[in-house]
Amino acid sequence: MMPQNGSSIEVRDLTKVFNGKLRAVDGITFDVKEREIFGFLGPNGAGKTTTINMLTTLLRPTSGSAVVCGYDLHSHPNDVRASVGIVPQEYTSDEDMTGIGNIVFCGDLYGVPRSVSKERALELLDLVGLSDAANRKVQTYSGGMRRRLEVACGLINHPRLLFLDEPTLGLDVQTRTAVWQYIKKLKEDYGMTLFMTTHYLEEADGVCDRIAIIDHGKIVKIGTPVELKASLGGDIIELGVKESTEDLTPLIQQVANVREVKRMNSDYRIKTALGEEAAPVIIDMIRSKGYHVTRIMVTKPTMDQVYLEYTGRSIRDVEADRAEMMKQRMTVRRARA
Amino acid sequence: MSEDNVSQATRTQAGAGPTAWGSERTDRSPMHGLWALTNRELQKWYKVPVLLFMSLIQPVIWLGLFGKAMNFGQIFSGSLSSITTVLKTLDPQITSQQIAAISSQLPSVQSIFGTSDYFSFLAVGMLSFVTLFTAMFSGMSIVWDRRFGFLDKVLSTPVSRGSIVMGKVFSSVLRSLAQAAIVLVIAVPLGMDVGHMTIMGIAGAFVALALMTLGFSALFLMLALRSTDWQSQMAIMNLLNLPLLFGSNALFPSSFMPSWLQDFVKINPISYATDAGRQLLLGSTGFASLQFDFLYLSAFAVAFSLIGIVMSWRLLTK
């Protein structure tokens, strides 16, 4: 039996230096709990894929240690490989084989007996909704189907822990939603732990139990989506006051839960916990001084704002990089055809 | 606290769903997955007959051009008759015994090529040619696999690193033997001497070819282990293929060659595979003993396979 409340991944001071100078991952430390969906967020080149590659034994760490599924990365790499599943960023299925052929082939590599893997392949194809395409060559699959096939391949050894590197990259909204559903299902129905990287902040927000934001090879923030958003200082109230020459800042600061007030002429930007409750109190207070509130807006922090706060970059920059990446991928696809 | 543990356990069990994952027994022997990897490579080839056909065009053209057009046997017997004419012109009194005595001082086709015709001599060389070229391409497939992420996928499974290399090597060996068999079948109607062929002889010749390809496939795969660039791989292949081929006795007997080249021929494994083939298929007198041929080829195959496996442990993971 696996420990009930243990950690699935324990990473201590893990570092990867390429060519003696490029510190792709710079001393990261974190734990992933059993039965948790753990998200890794960060711009391109932040070290997400390098981290996954180290945790799945594809790269040797320069220093530091990690225990994955109870096995040490350095001393028992083969046990780590046997206990985890991987859904890589690229489409790695063999185009000349059928969908089911690919899954059974993966089973062979994991040493799953053919009698078991054939049956299991059918179950997995059903899970990802590819049963109808099982005997078609992968060449004929769409991007979404390929991605789902990758998920099925990653599950052939019935891993306790699944790594997903950008599982929804380049997929349309509908397929993305479907992939997230499988991911949630894996956790809820099969008790799996999932470790994934993604660019889609709002989806990470909805799916992940905990999120780590990584930038320049370092983890800059780690916590539940709610904690991350709360760490920004809570909600933001923006309000406009008519004909006020007096600075109302000290007054507003007296209201409970208000953390920070910024005055821009007759507009105020207020950071507060529990914005919905603070707003009426503030309005009342301003009215009692004889001023008139012209407009008010309460905004809840989004993952976008969290991301901006901790990486100093908007997700738009990342999208631009992604366009570049998709171009590369298209080239590769054409080369294959 | 104990209550909390119980509720945790219940939740985990209830959530564990239809199958309890992660507890199944799997085959963890070091050889598992080897056949799957070998078979994957072979499928790419036998499921596309056009590729098989194309890979045979070159050796068959060589057979036709070199074997038929540059027929050294013809040149030699032709020169013999012109020598007779020359001698008779110089000295009309010369007897045919004297001519025979002079002629016997000249090298005969049989003594140089070990067979009565150059075509048969070259046909055996072509078997080595086609296996060498197939072996060279073994390195290419690992470059493609790396580029498309397929190699990473295989590396992330518990399959032994050695199997990844040996799967490619074995598929390359099986492929080249099939191609050599087809070349042999084509060469016979084109005029290859079958007078000395026996089943055991053919089997022996193919064992020799298998050992040679094993060694070369492992060698070329090693050169490609770290490569992500198929162009440099092509460059390496082009750099090595013709020197290896011409620096052997596959196309010409080494006795034609300058001594420095003869030294190279003596260390080139292609020479020994070809030599074994000629002795077993054509009954030629070899340039080394048959035992030595096989000993040399076995050592070559084993050494490079082992080096390949050891390098795969070190080089496949960055």
Interface residues (C-beta under 8 A of the other chain):
Chain A: M2 Q4 N5 R35 N53 T56 T57 L58 L59 R60 N78 D79 R81 A82 S83 I86 P88 Q89 E90 Y91 T92 D94 D96 M97 F105 C106 D108 L109 Y110 G111 V112 P113 V116 C153 N157 H158 P159 R160 E188 D189 Y190 G191 M192 V332 R336
Chain B: N5 Q8 A9 T12 G15 A16 G17 P18 T19 W21 G22 E24 T26 D27 R28 S29 H32 G33 W35 A36 L37 R40 Q43 K44 K47 R147 F148 G149 F150 D152 K153 V154 L155 S156 T157 P158 V159 T317 K318
